[in-house]
C-alpha cells in the first residue's frame, strides 16, 4: 500500500499518521494490516469538501442524508475484530461515505457493500473508483437481508445500530466466518462479534458505541427509532 498523492492536501499522509498513532494505536488497536490500510486511504476524500480540514479528527462527521462517517477509532476497532484476511470475501452493511469499504478493499480479496440511500451509494462508488478499488462492489438494497447473491462471506461488518442480530446475516456467514455488529437501542449499543462454527454461533461483546440506526426489514423502522 502506498500513499495517494493529493496536491490539494499534500500534508494528508502526516495527518493520517497522527490519527493512527494518537487515536488508534494509543487506544490499543495493534492489527498491523488495519493500521497500514488507515495510513493508505485518504479519509478527506470521503467527507464533504467543507469538512476536509476535520477529516482526520477524533470523531464522526456528517455526510448528508442524516448519516455519518464513523470515528476513525471505531472503524479501526471493528476492522480489528473482523480480522479480514487477504484471500477472504467480506460484506459491509452501511456503505455511507465508502471509507470503511475502501479499507476493506485493501484488507480482503472481494468486498460487497450495501447502502439503502442511493445517493450515498453513488458517491461512494465514485470515490472507490477514483482509488482504483475495483474489488469493492457497491449495491443499493436493504442490507439487513445481507447480499445473498455473493454469499457466503468470511466476514460481515455492520456499520449501523441493530435492535438484534439479523438472522439473514448469520445465515450468510461461511463456516468460521465472523459478523461484527453494534447491537442495542438508540441511546447506545455494544459491538458484538458472532463467529460461526458449523451450525453454532459464538457471541462475544466488546466496546460501547453510538451508531445511526440500521433501518430495514430486520432492523428498525424509522418511526420506532425516533419515538
Ligand atoms: N461505514 C460508513 C463509512 O465508512 O462512512 C459509515 C456508515 S454510517 C455510520 C451508516 C450507514 O448505514 C448509513 O449510510 C445508512 O444509510 C446505512 N444504512 C442504514 N440502514 C441500512 C440498511 N438496512 N441497509 C443498508 N444500509 C443501511
Boltz pocket constraint, residues with backbone or C-beta under 6 A from the ligand:
constraints:
  - pocket:
      binder: B
      contacts: [[A, 67], [A, 68], [A, 69], [A, 70], [A, 93], [A, 94], [A, 95], [A, 96], [A, 97], [A, 98], [A, 99], [A, 100], [A, 101], [A, 114], [A, 115], [A, 116], [A, 117], [A, 120], [A, 141], [A, 142], [A, 143], [A, 144], [A, 159], [A, 160], [A, 211], [A, 212], [A, 213], [A, 214], [A, 215], [A, 216], [A, 217], [A, 219]]
      max_distance: 6.0
